[in-house]
Amino acid sequence: MSTPPPSAHTLDASTRPKAACLMHLPVPLYGSVMGINGLAIALAHAGGPAWIGIAGTSLLHANLFWFLGLTIAYLIKLIAHPDEVRAEWNHPVRMNFFPAISISLLLFAVGYLPVHEGMSKVAWMAGAALQLILLLRTLRVWVFRDAMLQTMNPAWFIPVVGNLIVPIAGVAHAPIEISWFYFSIGIVYWILLFGITLHRVVFEKGLPPKLLPTLFILIAPPAVGFLAYMRLTDGLDSLARILYFHALFTGLMIFAFADRFVRLPFYLSWWAYTFPLAALSLASFRYYEATGGPVFHGIGVAVLALLALIATWNAWKTLEGFRTRSFCVPE
């Protein structure tokens, strides 16, 4: 009597069929698009030799192809495996990564603004519209479903941070009131979620190791909020200073936890390190432009160097994961 073939779950990672990889293609991979875009934009604003800016623009172009390829693959997954997409859409953690798609578009809008205004405008319009749709859907889930505090984690900030990115390119593409609309949503919900998150991580059972890197996301809202506010007001006032220094302190706080992060094995959640670091680096460069204080430029360069190292490591480990098909597993 012949024995049945092993299932995809019992096969070695390197021998899992390609169909399993498509079936379990994770939406959190869009975090890599966010991180690489952040690195590209930070390189373009770092100053120094011209090749650094050229490297940033080249990385932006390359990341566009990665975004398009990933999106095509996920659309194929939607057609071939709609139940798997539905499971992610309703997952208490993964559902918060769908706005990473709209954030990626908004970051392309920021990156292409000085390069190709037309591409920037198209990306901004698509990203801003999708961001609002996904935010409203997320809020509907939060309000009308029975959520448990244990499922709350910093990834919940992702639908909020996207609103704060809208004004960075939005002031060049639409009436400023639209940018203020998105900024107001993002800044208020950031404050509310920040308090809930602190309660979650301090008084409830700690985050599982796989989600520990998402603590870096706490850096992003004040850093991006600072960048957006500076675009909206074009002036360094008290609120701008509060936003920047809160982002800086949050970065210092997260770095104080470094011993917890270096012991973690690689997860796709490692991409959560990248975009917040890019936002802090860009905020530091912008603060330097506003004040002329060289220490802030130094902070931006140091954070950018760390970001480049982490992004390179993440990219290598992600490619290795695809080669070995270690991502081809259900959540």
LUMTORTI-199019 format. One record per residue (C-alpha): residue number from 1; x negated, y, z. Coordinates in steps of 0.05 Angstrom, whole numbers, plus 5000, padded with zeros to 4 digits. Example, Ala and Ser with C-alpha at 12.3 -4.5 7.8 and 13.67 -1.06 7.14 Angstrom:
2
{num 1	xx 4754	yy 4910	zz 5156}
{num 2	xx 4727	yy 4979	zz 5143}
***
This chain:
331
{num 1	xx 5000	yy 5000	zz 5000}
{num 2	xx 4969	yy 5066	zz 4979}
{num 3	xx 4960	yy 5121	zz 5030}
{num 4	xx 4991	yy 5189	zz 5016}
{num 5	xx 4943	yy 5245	zz 4997}
{num 6	xx 4923	yy 5291	zz 5054}
{num 7	xx 4962	yy 5355	zz 5062}
{num 8	xx 4931	yy 5424	zz 5053}
{num 9	xx 4928	yy 5431	zz 5128}
{num 10	xx 4884	yy 5369	zz 5136}
{num 11	xx 4836	yy 5383	zz 5080}
{num 12	xx 4768	yy 5413	zz 5092}
{num 13	xx 4768	yy 5488	zz 5079}
{num 14	xx 4724	yy 5481	zz 5017}
{num 15	xx 4771	yy 5429	zz 4986}
{num 16	xx 4838	yy 5464	zz 4998}
{num 17	xx 4874	yy 5475	zz 4932}
{num 18	xx 4876	yy 5544	zz 4902}
{num 19	xx 4951	yy 5544	zz 4909}
{num 20	xx 4944	yy 5542	zz 4984}
{num 21	xx 4900	yy 5604	zz 4981}
{num 22	xx 4953	yy 5641	zz 4942}
{num 23	xx 5008	yy 5616	zz 4988}
{num 24	xx 4972	yy 5641	zz 5050}
{num 25	xx 4941	yy 5704	zz 5020}
{num 26	xx 4946	yy 5751	zz 5081}
{num 27	xx 4974	yy 5821	zz 5075}
{num 28	xx 4923	yy 5845	zz 5128}
{num 29	xx 4871	yy 5841	zz 5071}
{num 30	xx 4895	yy 5910	zz 5052}
{num 31	xx 4857	yy 5933	zz 5113}
{num 32	xx 4794	yy 5921	zz 5071}
{num 33	xx 4820	yy 5970	zz 5019}
{num 34	xx 4831	yy 6022	zz 5073}
{num 35	xx 4762	yy 6011	zz 5102}
{num 36	xx 4725	yy 6014	zz 5036}
{num 37	xx 4763	yy 6076	zz 5015}
{num 38	xx 4745	yy 6109	zz 5081}
{num 39	xx 4672	yy 6092	zz 5070}
{num 40	xx 4674	yy 6120	zz 4999}
{num 41	xx 4706	yy 6185	zz 5021}
{num 42	xx 4658	yy 6193	zz 5080}
{num 43	xx 4598	yy 6182	zz 5033}
{num 44	xx 4626	yy 6236	zz 4987}
{num 45	xx 4629	yy 6286	zz 5045}
{num 46	xx 4564	yy 6267	zz 5080}
{num 47	xx 4521	yy 6317	zz 5044}
{num 48	xx 4447	yy 6303	zz 5032}
{num 49	xx 4419	yy 6276	zz 4966}
{num 50	xx 4465	yy 6275	zz 4906}
{num 51	xx 4461	yy 6199	zz 4900}
{num 52	xx 4500	yy 6191	zz 4965}
{num 53	xx 4560	yy 6226	zz 4936}
{num 54	xx 4553	yy 6187	zz 4871}
{num 55	xx 4551	yy 6123	zz 4911}
{num 56	xx 4616	yy 6143	zz 4945}
{num 57	xx 4651	yy 6157	zz 4879}
{num 58	xx 4626	yy 6092	zz 4849}
{num 59	xx 4650	yy 6054	zz 4910}
{num 60	xx 4718	yy 6088	zz 4903}
{num 61	xx 4723	yy 6064	zz 4830}
{num 62	xx 4703	yy 5993	zz 4849}
{num 63	xx 4753	yy 5992	zz 4906}
{num 64	xx 4809	yy 6012	zz 4858}
{num 65	xx 4797	yy 5947	zz 4819}
{num 66	xx 4797	yy 5908	zz 4885}
{num 67	xx 4863	yy 5941	zz 4904}
{num 68	xx 4895	yy 5925	zz 4837}
{num 69	xx 4870	yy 5853	zz 4838}
{num 70	xx 4895	yy 5843	zz 4908}
{num 71	xx 4962	yy 5874	zz 4891}
{num 72	xx 4971	yy 5830	zz 4829}
{num 73	xx 4954	yy 5768	zz 4871}
{num 74	xx 5004	yy 5788	zz 4925}
{num 75	xx 5058	yy 5800	zz 4873}
{num 76	xx 5045	yy 5730	zz 4845}
{num 77	xx 5051	yy 5704	zz 4916}
{num 78	xx 5118	yy 5741	zz 4922}
{num 79	xx 5144	yy 5706	zz 4860}
{num 80	xx 5115	yy 5637	zz 4874}
{num 81	xx 5122	yy 5635	zz 4949}
{num 82	xx 5176	yy 5684	zz 4970}
{num 83	xx 5187	yy 5648	zz 5037}
{num 84	xx 5115	yy 5660	zz 5057}
{num 85	xx 5121	yy 5734	zz 5040}
{num 86	xx 5186	yy 5737	zz 5078}
{num 87	xx 5152	yy 5706	zz 5138}
{num 88	xx 5098	yy 5760	zz 5137}
{num 89	xx 5151	yy 5814	zz 5127}
{num 90	xx 5186	yy 5791	zz 5190}
{num 91	xx 5124	yy 5773	zz 5231}
{num 92	xx 5119	yy 5816	zz 5294}
{num 93	xx 5045	yy 5832	zz 5280}
{num 94	xx 5035	yy 5824	zz 5205}
{num 95	xx 5095	yy 5867	zz 5187}
{num 96	xx 5055	yy 5927	zz 5211}
{num 97	xx 5002	yy 5915	zz 5157}
{num 98	xx 5050	yy 5927	zz 5098}
{num 99	xx 5041	yy 6002	zz 5107}
{num 100	xx 4967	yy 5990	zz 5094}
{num 101	xx 4989	yy 5987	zz 5021}
{num 102	xx 5017	yy 6057	zz 5023}
{num 103	xx 4958	yy 6082	zz 5064}
{num 104	xx 4910	yy 6053	zz 5012}
{num 105	xx 4947	yy 6094	zz 4958}
{num 106	xx 4943	yy 6157	zz 5000}
{num 107	xx 4869	yy 6146	zz 5011}
{num 108	xx 4859	yy 6139	zz 4936}
{num 109	xx 4895	yy 6205	zz 4930}
{num 110	xx 4845	yy 6237	zz 4978}
{num 111	xx 4785	yy 6205	zz 4944}
{num 112	xx 4805	yy 6223	zz 4873}
{num 113	xx 4827	yy 6294	zz 4890}
{num 114	xx 4759	yy 6325	zz 4872}
{num 115	xx 4747	yy 6274	zz 4816}
{num 116	xx 4813	yy 6268	zz 4777}
{num 117	xx 4871	yy 6310	zz 4802}
{num 118	xx 4921	yy 6273	zz 4759}
{num 119	xx 4904	yy 6205	zz 4787}
{num 120	xx 4904	yy 6235	zz 4857}
{num 121	xx 4974	yy 6263	zz 4847}
{num 122	xx 5003	yy 6197	zz 4821}
{num 123	xx 4972	yy 6159	zz 4879}
{num 124	xx 4997	yy 6210	zz 4929}
{num 125	xx 5068	yy 6210	zz 4903}
{num 126	xx 5071	yy 6134	zz 4904}
{num 127	xx 5037	yy 6129	zz 4971}
{num 128	xx 5079	yy 6183	zz 5005}
{num 129	xx 5145	yy 6153	zz 4980}
{num 130	xx 5126	yy 6082	zz 4999}
{num 131	xx 5100	yy 6105	zz 5067}
{num 132	xx 5167	yy 6136	zz 5085}
{num 133	xx 5205	yy 6074	zz 5062}
{num 134	xx 5160	yy 6027	zz 5102}
{num 135	xx 5162	yy 6071	zz 5164}
{num 136	xx 5238	yy 6073	zz 5164}
{num 137	xx 5241	yy 5998	zz 5156}
{num 138	xx 5191	yy 5989	zz 5213}
{num 139	xx 5231	yy 6034	zz 5258}
{num 140	xx 5294	yy 5995	zz 5241}
{num 141	xx 5259	yy 5931	zz 5263}
{num 142	xx 5234	yy 5962	zz 5327}
{num 143	xx 5303	yy 5989	zz 5346}
{num 144	xx 5349	yy 5931	zz 5326}
{num 145	xx 5307	yy 5869	zz 5340}
{num 146	xx 5289	yy 5840	zz 5407}
{num 147	xx 5215	yy 5859	zz 5411}
{num 148	xx 5171	yy 5833	zz 5467}
{num 149	xx 5117	yy 5876	zz 5497}
{num 150	xx 5067	yy 5819	zz 5488}
{num 151	xx 5072	yy 5827	zz 5412}
{num 152	xx 5055	yy 5900	zz 5416}
{num 153	xx 4983	yy 5916	zz 5395}
{num 154	xx 4945	yy 5974	zz 5363}
{num 155	xx 4965	yy 5950	zz 5294}
{num 156	xx 5032	yy 5983	zz 5309}
{num 157	xx 4996	yy 6049	zz 5296}
{num 158	xx 4986	yy 6032	zz 5223}
{num 159	xx 5057	yy 6054	zz 5201}
{num 160	xx 5045	yy 6119	zz 5240}
{num 161	xx 4974	yy 6136	zz 5216}
{num 162	xx 4997	yy 6136	zz 5144}
{num 163	xx 5041	yy 6197	zz 5157}
{num 164	xx 4981	yy 6236	zz 5182}
{num 165	xx 4942	yy 6221	zz 5118}
{num 166	xx 4996	yy 6250	zz 5074}
{num 167	xx 4978	yy 6324	zz 5084}
{num 168	xx 4903	yy 6314	zz 5069}
{num 169	xx 4918	yy 6310	zz 4994}
{num 170	xx 4990	yy 6332	zz 4999}
{num 171	xx 4976	yy 6405	zz 5007}
{num 172	xx 4947	yy 6404	zz 4937}
{num 173	xx 5004	yy 6366	zz 4905}
{num 174	xx 5070	yy 6389	zz 4937}
{num 175	xx 5101	yy 6445	zz 4978}
{num 176	xx 5067	yy 6450	zz 5046}
{num 177	xx 5133	yy 6437	zz 5082}
{num 178	xx 5130	yy 6364	zz 5058}
{num 179	xx 5062	yy 6356	zz 5090}
{num 180	xx 5086	yy 6387	zz 5154}
{num 181	xx 5145	yy 6338	zz 5153}
{num 182	xx 5098	yy 6277	zz 5151}
{num 183	xx 5049	yy 6308	zz 5200}
{num 184	xx 5104	yy 6320	zz 5251}
{num 185	xx 5128	yy 6248	zz 5247}
{num 186	xx 5058	yy 6220	zz 5255}
{num 187	xx 5034	yy 6264	zz 5312}
{num 188	xx 5096	yy 6253	zz 5355}
{num 189	xx 5099	yy 6177	zz 5345}
{num 190	xx 5024	yy 6172	zz 5357}
{num 191	xx 5033	yy 6203	zz 5426}
{num 192	xx 5091	yy 6157	zz 5442}
{num 193	xx 5056	yy 6094	zz 5418}
{num 194	xx 4991	yy 6112	zz 5453}
{num 195	xx 5026	yy 6109	zz 5521}
{num 196	xx 5060	yy 6043	zz 5504}
{num 197	xx 4994	yy 6013	zz 5480}
{num 198	xx 4957	yy 6033	zz 5543}
{num 199	xx 5012	yy 6001	zz 5585}
{num 200	xx 5007	yy 5938	zz 5542}
{num 201	xx 4932	yy 5928	zz 5547}
{num 202	xx 4925	yy 5949	zz 5620}
{num 203	xx 4986	yy 5918	zz 5654}
{num 204	xx 5003	yy 5859	zz 5609}
{num 205	xx 4962	yy 5799	zz 5588}
{num 206	xx 4902	yy 5822	zz 5547}
{num 207	xx 4899	yy 5821	zz 5472}
{num 208	xx 4880	yy 5754	zz 5440}
{num 209	xx 4809	yy 5753	zz 5412}
{num 210	xx 4835	yy 5756	zz 5340}
{num 211	xx 4868	yy 5823	zz 5354}
{num 212	xx 4813	yy 5855	zz 5397}
{num 213	xx 4784	yy 5892	zz 5336}
{num 214	xx 4850	yy 5929	zz 5329}
{num 215	xx 4830	yy 5970	zz 5390}
{num 216	xx 4788	yy 6011	zz 5341}
{num 217	xx 4853	yy 6034	zz 5310}
{num 218	xx 4862	yy 6079	zz 5371}
{num 219	xx 4808	yy 6124	zz 5342}
{num 220	xx 4845	yy 6136	zz 5277}
{num 221	xx 4907	yy 6177	zz 5296}
{num 222	xx 4872	yy 6235	zz 5330}
{num 223	xx 4815	yy 6235	zz 5279}
{num 224	xx 4862	yy 6234	zz 5219}
{num 225	xx 4909	yy 6282	zz 5255}
{num 226	xx 4851	yy 6331	zz 5261}
{num 227	xx 4834	yy 6325	zz 5187}
{num 228	xx 4907	yy 6335	zz 5168}
{num 229	xx 4917	yy 6394	zz 5216}
{num 230	xx 4855	yy 6428	zz 5188}
{num 231	xx 4883	yy 6421	zz 5117}
{num 232	xx 4950	yy 6449	zz 5139}
{num 233	xx 4923	yy 6509	zz 5178}
{num 234	xx 4852	yy 6518	zz 5150}
{num 235	xx 4829	yy 6541	zz 5219}
{num 236	xx 4796	yy 6512	zz 5281}
{num 237	xx 4844	yy 6528	zz 5337}
{num 238	xx 4857	yy 6497	zz 5405}
{num 239	xx 4900	yy 6440	zz 5379}
{num 240	xx 4847	yy 6422	zz 5327}
{num 241	xx 4794	yy 6419	zz 5381}
{num 242	xx 4838	yy 6375	zz 5425}
{num 243	xx 4850	yy 6326	zz 5368}
{num 244	xx 4777	yy 6321	zz 5349}
{num 245	xx 4750	yy 6313	zz 5419}
{num 246	xx 4803	yy 6262	zz 5437}
{num 247	xx 4782	yy 6222	zz 5376}
{num 248	xx 4709	yy 6229	zz 5397}
{num 249	xx 4724	yy 6207	zz 5468}
{num 250	xx 4765	yy 6148	zz 5443}
{num 251	xx 4706	yy 6128	zz 5400}
{num 252	xx 4660	yy 6131	zz 5461}
{num 253	xx 4710	yy 6090	zz 5501}
{num 254	xx 4714	yy 6036	zz 5447}
{num 255	xx 4638	yy 6034	zz 5440}
{num 256	xx 4634	yy 6021	zz 5515}
{num 257	xx 4670	yy 5956	zz 5500}
{num 258	xx 4617	yy 5935	zz 5449}
{num 259	xx 4597	yy 5873	zz 5488}
{num 260	xx 4668	yy 5845	zz 5478}
{num 261	xx 4666	yy 5856	zz 5403}
{num 262	xx 4597	yy 5828	zz 5387}
{num 263	xx 4617	yy 5760	zz 5415}
{num 264	xx 4677	yy 5752	zz 5370}
{num 265	xx 4675	yy 5705	zz 5309}
{num 266	xx 4694	yy 5738	zz 5243}
{num 267	xx 4768	yy 5749	zz 5231}
{num 268	xx 4801	yy 5790	zz 5178}
{num 269	xx 4819	yy 5836	zz 5235}
{num 270	xx 4746	yy 5858	zz 5234}
{num 271	xx 4767	yy 5906	zz 5178}
{num 272	xx 4802	yy 5944	zz 5233}
{num 273	xx 4733	yy 5970	zz 5253}
{num 274	xx 4723	yy 6006	zz 5187}
{num 275	xx 4777	yy 6058	zz 5172}
{num 276	xx 4777	yy 6087	zz 5243}
{num 277	xx 4701	yy 6095	zz 5240}
{num 278	xx 4709	yy 6129	zz 5172}
{num 279	xx 4761	yy 6176	zz 5201}
{num 280	xx 4716	yy 6194	zz 5259}
{num 281	xx 4657	yy 6205	zz 5213}
{num 282	xx 4698	yy 6250	zz 5167}
{num 283	xx 4726	yy 6288	zz 5226}
{num 284	xx 4656	yy 6301	zz 5252}
{num 285	xx 4633	yy 6327	zz 5184}
{num 286	xx 4694	yy 6372	zz 5181}
{num 287	xx 4681	yy 6398	zz 5252}
{num 288	xx 4609	yy 6412	zz 5231}
{num 289	xx 4634	yy 6452	zz 5172}
{num 290	xx 4679	yy 6493	zz 5217}
{num 291	xx 4628	yy 6506	zz 5273}
{num 292	xx 4559	yy 6497	zz 5242}
{num 293	xx 4538	yy 6454	zz 5302}
{num 294	xx 4486	yy 6405	zz 5278}
{num 295	xx 4504	yy 6355	zz 5333}
{num 296	xx 4570	yy 6342	zz 5299}
{num 297	xx 4537	yy 6328	zz 5233}
{num 298	xx 4491	yy 6281	zz 5269}
{num 299	xx 4551	yy 6245	zz 5299}
{num 300	xx 4582	yy 6239	zz 5231}
{num 301	xx 4518	yy 6210	zz 5201}
{num 302	xx 4509	yy 6160	zz 5258}
{num 303	xx 4581	yy 6136	zz 5253}
{num 304	xx 4576	yy 6132	zz 5177}
{num 305	xx 4513	yy 6089	zz 5182}
{num 306	xx 4548	yy 6042	zz 5230}
{num 307	xx 4608	yy 6040	zz 5184}
{num 308	xx 4565	yy 6022	zz 5124}
{num 309	xx 4534	yy 5964	zz 5162}
{num 310	xx 4600	yy 5937	zz 5186}
{num 311	xx 4634	yy 5945	zz 5119}
{num 312	xx 4577	yy 5909	zz 5084}
{num 313	xx 4580	yy 5852	zz 5134}
{num 314	xx 4656	yy 5848	zz 5129}
{num 315	xx 4653	yy 5846	zz 5053}
{num 316	xx 4602	yy 5789	zz 5054}
{num 317	xx 4642	yy 5749	zz 5105}
{num 318	xx 4707	yy 5761	zz 5067}
{num 319	xx 4676	yy 5737	zz 5002}
{num 320	xx 4648	yy 5677	zz 5039}
{num 321	xx 4718	yy 5664	zz 5067}
{num 322	xx 4747	yy 5663	zz 4997}
{num 323	xx 4690	yy 5618	zz 4972}
{num 324	xx 4702	yy 5567	zz 5027}
{num 325	xx 4777	yy 5580	zz 5026}
{num 326	xx 4777	yy 5588	zz 5101}
{num 327	xx 4833	yy 5639	zz 5094}
{num 328	xx 4877	yy 5587	zz 5061}
{num 329	xx 4914	yy 5570	zz 5125}
{num 330	xx 4981	yy 5592	zz 5154}
{num 331	xx 4983	yy 5643	zz 5209}
***
